[in-house]
């Protein structure tokens, strides 16, 4: 009975379901472009299976990272501390002077002395202080300035380990203007710095710039007169005026010209008759309105050169009598504009060969001498070389023999 009812119920359900073979009316479906994509049933199932796994792995990774964070922060802090310690150690090492394992060591805070800005014609004492950071006595044997404008003053010659010493150097700013850089060398027994170079720098300032500082006249027979212009430029803030000119040289005329009132002037100097025939030195003084430079001295120098001269002006001989033949040359040079030619050359003693060669026509000739073996001088005065030139207005040139005993 029950089985019959069950069979009738199944038959009724099958009758209600449409047959798979019977075509049924389908509703109008949208176009493929408008229809949303439908995932295959199998793919959806796989994604549903993977989702929990992915979530599980994410949770595990988050837990691991969270657990490692304190250790990472601790490692970073240690690394930062080590870096800071290294920098501090390097800085401390740089500050401390290097020391030798053994021997003396010359250590200076600086090898350069800057004296700043000073007025010209002053002497500046530049003192270099040093320490012997070695373990043996430091000995400074010499201090060598590179220029005659510097003088090495008495320095500390021997310094015990750990003690200090000094090298004072005096610099004379005369004849300097603007930026100056000089050097000196310290000789010591430091095995690493046995020749230490010291530098001296600074700026030299002058309230009045004089160019040139020496008015130099070079004269000869053909040029008995000449002129020199001295430029005077004030560096003062207030105007500078000259109130008086004093000239002590009778062979020089002086004229002061104003280029820029209160700032720049020109002093024109020229030789006047009677023209000088010998070398002279003098001075011209200018009185100024400034209390800083109330008097401005300007040096003058007149040099009288022969138009024709010999080089050298004496003949120097080795010990006599000569052990072997001795050649010697004397040049005749013309400094004028008129051409000069050597016409004759002879030596007082017999046996000395003399030969004349013109090297630059009208300007330069050479007189070749050849002293024989056994040459000797027994009488006085000593013999000499005599040279005649043309034109005849130039006197005869005489080159004496200088004997060394």
C-alpha positions in Angstrom: 0.0 0.0 0.0 2.7 2.3 1.0 4.8 1.4 -2.0 1.9 2.1 -4.3 1.3 5.5 -2.9 5.0 6.2 -3.3 5.0 5.2 -6.9 2.0 7.3 -7.6 3.7 10.3 -6.0 6.8 9.9 -8.1 4.7 9.6 -11.3 2.8 12.8 -10.4 6.1 14.7 -9.9 7.5 13.4 -13.2 4.3 14.5 -14.9 4.6 18.0 -13.6 8.3 18.4 -14.8 8.7 19.2 -18.6 10.3 16.7 -20.7 13.9 17.2 -21.8 13.1 16.3 -25.4 10.0 18.4 -25.7 10.7 21.9 -27.0 9.4 24.7 -24.9 8.9 28.4 -25.6 12.0 30.4 -24.5 11.7 34.1 -23.4 13.4 36.7 -25.5 17.0 36.9 -24.3 19.1 40.1 -24.5 21.9 40.4 -27.1 25.3 39.0 -26.3 26.7 42.5 -25.8 24.2 43.3 -23.1 24.2 40.0 -21.3 26.5 39.8 -18.2 29.2 37.2 -18.2 28.3 34.0 -16.4 31.1 32.1 -14.7 31.1 28.3 -15.2 29.7 26.4 -12.3 33.0 24.5 -11.9 35.1 27.7 -11.7 32.9 29.2 -9.0 33.3 26.1 -6.9 37.1 26.2 -7.2 37.3 29.9 -6.1 35.0 29.2 -3.2 37.5 26.4 -2.2 40.6 28.7 -2.6 39.2 31.7 -0.6 39.5 30.1 2.8 43.1 29.0 2.0 44.1 32.5 0.9 42.6 34.0 4.0 44.5 31.5 6.1 47.8 32.3 4.6 47.2 36.1 5.0 46.5 35.6 8.7 49.7 33.5 9.1 51.8 36.1 7.4 50.3 39.0 9.4 51.1 37.0 12.6 54.7 36.4 11.6 55.3 40.1 10.7 53.6 41.2 13.9 55.8 38.8 15.9 59.0 40.1 14.1 58.4 43.8 14.5 60.0 44.2 17.9 63.1 42.3 16.8 63.4 44.4 13.6 63.1 47.6 15.6 65.7 46.3 18.0 68.1 45.4 15.2 67.6 48.8 13.6 68.3 50.6 16.9 71.5 48.5 17.3 72.6 49.3 13.8 72.0 53.0 14.3 73.9 53.0 17.6 76.9 51.3 16.0 76.9 53.8 13.1 76.8 56.7 15.6 79.6 55.2 17.6 81.7 54.7 14.4 81.2 58.4 13.4 82.0 59.6 16.9 85.1 57.4 17.0 86.3 58.6 13.6 85.7 62.2 14.7 87.6 61.7 17.8 90.5 60.1 15.8 90.5 63.0 13.4 90.8 65.5 16.3 93.7 63.7 17.9 97.1 64.3 16.3 98.7 61.3 14.8 101.6 59.9 16.8 104.6 57.9 15.8 105.3 54.6 17.4 108.7 55.9 18.2 110.8 59.0 17.5 110.0 62.8 17.5 106.9 64.3 15.9 106.4 67.9 14.9 102.7 68.8 15.2 101.3 72.3 14.4 97.7 73.5 14.7 98.2 75.1 11.3 101.1 75.5 8.8 99.7 78.8 7.5 99.9 82.2 9.3 97.5 84.9 8.0 98.5 88.3 9.3 95.4 89.9 7.9 95.5 93.4 6.4 98.4 95.7 7.3 99.9 99.0 6.2 102.9 98.8 3.9 106.5 99.4 5.2 105.9 97.5 8.4 107.5 94.4 9.9 105.3 91.6 11.1 106.3 88.8 13.4 104.6 85.6 12.4 105.0 82.9 15.2 104.3 79.3 14.5 103.7 77.3 17.8 104.2 73.5 17.6 104.1 70.5 20.0 106.4 67.5 20.0 103.8 64.6 20.1 106.5 61.9 19.7 108.4 60.1 22.4 111.9 61.4 21.6 113.4 64.9 21.7 112.5 67.0 18.6 115.5 69.0 17.1 114.9 71.8 14.7 118.3 72.4 12.9 117.4 75.1 10.5 114.7 77.5 9.3 115.1 78.7 5.6 112.9 81.6 4.4 112.2 81.6 0.6 112.6 85.3 0.2 114.9 88.1 1.5 111.9 89.9 2.8 111.7 87.3 5.6 114.0 86.8 8.6 114.0 83.7 10.8 114.2 84.8 14.4 115.7 82.6 17.2 113.5 79.5 17.3 113.2 76.6 19.9 115.9 74.3 18.8 115.1 71.3 21.0 111.8 70.2 22.4 111.1 67.3 24.8 108.2 64.9 24.2 104.9 66.6 25.1 106.4 70.1 25.2 105.8 73.1 23.0 108.1 75.3 21.0 107.9 78.1 18.4 109.3 79.2 15.1 109.1 83.1 14.8 109.5 84.6 11.3 109.6 88.3 10.6 108.1 89.5 7.3 109.0 93.0 6.0 106.1 94.4 3.9 108.3 97.1 2.2 107.8 97.1 -1.6 104.7 94.9 -1.4 101.1 95.8 -2.2 98.0 93.7 -2.3 97.8 89.9 -1.6 101.1 88.4 -0.4 102.0 84.7 -0.1 105.4 83.6 1.2 106.9 80.4 2.5 109.7 79.1 4.8 111.1 75.6 5.3 111.7 74.0 8.7 114.4 71.3 8.8 114.0 68.9 11.8 114.6 65.3 12.8 110.9 64.3 12.5 111.2 61.2 10.3 107.9 62.0 8.5 108.1 65.8 8.3 111.8 66.5 8.1 111.2 69.3 5.6 108.1 71.1 6.7 106.8 74.1 4.6 105.3 77.1 6.5 103.1 79.6 4.6 102.7 83.3 5.4 99.8 85.1 3.7 97.9 88.4 4.1 97.1 91.7 2.4 99.4 94.8 2.3 97.6 98.1 2.1 99.1 101.5 1.5 97.3 104.8 2.0 99.2 106.1 -1.0 100.2 104.0 -3.9 103.4 105.2 -5.7 104.2 103.8 -9.1 107.1 103.4 -9.6 108.6 103.7 -6.2 112.0 104.7 -7.6 112.4 107.2 -10.4 115.2 105.7 -12.4 117.0 107.5 -15.2 119.3 105.6 -17.6 121.4 107.9 -19.6 124.3 107.8 -22.1 126.1 110.0 -24.5 123.4 109.6 -27.2 120.6 110.0 -24.6 121.7 112.7 -22.2 118.1 113.6 -21.1 115.2 111.4 -20.1 111.9 111.7 -18.3 110.0 109.6 -15.8 106.3 109.9 -14.6 105.4 108.8 -11.1 101.8 108.0 -10.4 100.3 108.8 -7.0 96.9 107.3 -6.1 95.3 107.9 -2.7 93.5 105.0 -1.0 92.2 107.2 1.9 88.5 107.9 2.4 89.1 111.7 2.8 90.6 113.8 0.0 94.4 114.1 -0.2 96.1 117.3 -1.3 99.8 118.2 -1.7 100.8 121.5 -0.4 104.6 121.7 -1.1 107.2 120.1 -3.4 110.9 119.9 -2.3 113.5 118.9 -4.8 117.2 118.3 -3.8 118.5 117.2 -7.2 119.7 120.1 -9.4 119.8 117.9 -12.5 116.1 116.9 -12.3 113.1 119.2 -12.8 109.8 118.1 -11.1 106.2 119.1 -12.0 103.1 117.9 -10.1 99.9 117.4 -12.2 96.4 116.7 -10.9 94.5 113.9 -12.6 91.6 113.5 -10.1 91.4 116.2 -7.4 92.0 114.7 -4.0 92.6 111.2 -5.3 95.2 110.9 -8.1 98.2 112.8 -9.2 101.2 112.6 -11.6 104.7 113.7 -10.8 106.6 114.3 -14.0 110.4 114.3 -13.6 113.0 115.0 -16.3 116.7 115.7 -16.5 117.8 119.2 -17.3 121.2 120.9 -18.3 123.8 120.7 -17.3 123.3 117.0 -18.0 124.9 114.7 -15.4 128.1 112.8 -16.4 128.2 110.5 -13.4 125.7 108.4 -11.3 123.6 110.3 -8.9 121.0 109.6 -6.2 118.5 112.1 -4.8 115.0 112.5 -3.3 111.9 114.6 -3.9 109.5 115.3 -1.0 105.8 116.1 -1.2 104.0 117.6 1.8 100.4 116.4 2.1 97.3 117.4 3.9 96.9 113.9 5.6 98.2 113.4 9.1 98.7 109.7 8.2 101.3 110.5 5.5 102.4 114.1 6.1 105.5 113.7 3.9 105.8 111.6 0.8 109.4 110.8 -0.2 110.2 109.8 -3.8 113.7 108.4 -4.5 115.5 109.3 -7.7 118.5 107.6 -9.4 120.5 108.7 -12.4 122.6 106.0 -14.1 125.2 107.0 -16.7 126.0 104.1 -19.0 128.7 104.0 -21.6 127.4 103.8 -25.1 129.9 101.0 -25.9 130.9 98.7 -23.1 132.8 95.4 -22.6 131.5 92.2 -20.9 133.3 91.3 -18.7 135.1 94.5 -17.7 138.2 92.6 -16.3 140.0 89.5 -17.4 140.3 86.9 -14.6 143.1 84.5 -14.8 143.8 81.2 -12.9 147.1 80.8 -11.0 150.2 81.8 -12.9 152.2 80.6 -14.7 149.6 78.8 -16.8 149.9 75.0 -16.8 148.1 74.8 -20.1 146.7 77.0 -22.9 143.9 79.3 -21.6 141.2 80.8 -24.0 139.2 83.8 -22.9 136.5 85.9 -24.7 135.5 89.6 -24.2 132.3 90.9 -25.8 132.0 94.5 -27.1 128.4 95.7 -27.0 126.8 98.9 -28.4 123.9 100.3 -26.4 123.4 103.4 -28.6 121.7 103.9 -31.9 124.8 104.6 -34.0 126.5 101.5 -35.4 129.9 100.8 -33.9 132.6 98.5 -35.3 135.7 97.2 -33.6 138.7 98.2 -35.7 141.6 97.0 -33.6 142.3 94.9 -30.5 145.7 94.1 -28.9 147.1 92.8 -25.7 150.1 94.3 -23.9 152.0 91.0 -23.4 153.6 89.3 -26.4 152.6 85.7 -27.3 148.8 86.3 -26.6 146.8 85.6 -29.7 143.9 88.1 -30.4 141.1 87.6 -32.9 138.0 89.8 -33.5 134.6 88.5 -34.8 131.6 90.6 -35.4 128.5 88.7 -34.3 125.8 91.4 -34.8 126.8 94.0 -37.3 127.1 97.4 -35.6 125.9 96.1 -32.3 128.0 93.3 -30.9 131.5 91.8 -31.5 133.7 89.3 -29.6 137.4 89.5 -29.0 138.9 86.0 -28.7 142.1 85.7 -26.6 144.3 82.7 -26.3 147.0 82.8 -23.6 149.9 80.3 -24.2 151.1 77.6 -21.8 153.6 79.1 -19.3 152.1 82.6 -19.6 153.2 84.7 -16.6 153.2 88.3 -15.4 156.2 89.6 -13.5 156.0 93.3 -13.9 153.5 95.9 -12.8 151.1 97.4 -13.8 149.4 94.3 -15.1 148.9 94.1 -18.8 145.5 94.9 -20.4 143.5 94.4 -23.6 143.0 97.6 -25.6 140.1 97.9 -28.1 139.5 100.7 -30.6 136.1 101.3 -32.3 134.6 103.5 -35.0 133.2 106.1 -35.2 136.1 107.8 -33.4 134.0 109.8 -31.0 133.8 106.7 -28.8 136.9 106.4 -26.6 139.3 103.4 -26.5 138.1 100.6 -24.3 140.5 99.0 -21.9 140.0 95.6 -20.2 142.7 95.1 -17.5 144.1 91.7 -16.4 143.1 90.8 -12.8 145.7 88.7 -11.0 144.8 86.4 -8.2 147.6 85.6 -5.7 
